[in-house]
Amino acid sequence: MSRRKPSTGTLTLRMVDDRNGSGTPNWGDRITYDIANGGQYPYVTTVCTVNGQNVLTAFAGFYPEYMWQGARIVTLQSDVWTGGPADCVATLQGGASLPFRVEA
């Protein structure tokens, strides 16, 4: 029996709302991802931390039938993350990871 290796795919961050026009993610900006070769039902999880504490976790399916299409857009803030920089990583289920820094 042969086993198929899961596709690792690629993940690219794309700015949706760049409030200060810097071209890089800042607190309060909105982002999404472009996915290539992510499989039939790709999911992306975004986790942001400040000083090792989780301040944001978001996930969304990036396929046409996914019920919550708006979840593909991640707002870089939360009830516990009220400002300042954070370290984030986006992970494509079963594949690629994309670490990025969010500035204040």
VENTAHU-V304582 format. One line per field, one symbol per residue. psi: psi as a letter, one per 30 degrees, with the letter a starting at -180 (. if undefined). burial: I if it has 9 or more other ideal C-beta (glycine too) atoms within 8 Angstrom, else O. A space follows every 50 residues. Layout:
psi=???
burial=???
This chain:
psi=kkkkkkkfllkkkkkejieggfflklkflklakkkkhgaeikkkkkkklk hfkkfkkkllkhlefkeiefffkkkillefjgllllklkkkkkgbkkjkl kkl.
burial=OOOOOOIIIIIIIOIIOIOOOOOOIIIOIIIIIOIOOIIOOIIIIIIIII OOOOIIOOOIIIOOOIOOOOIIIIOIIOOOIOOOIIIIIIIIIOIIOIOI IIIO
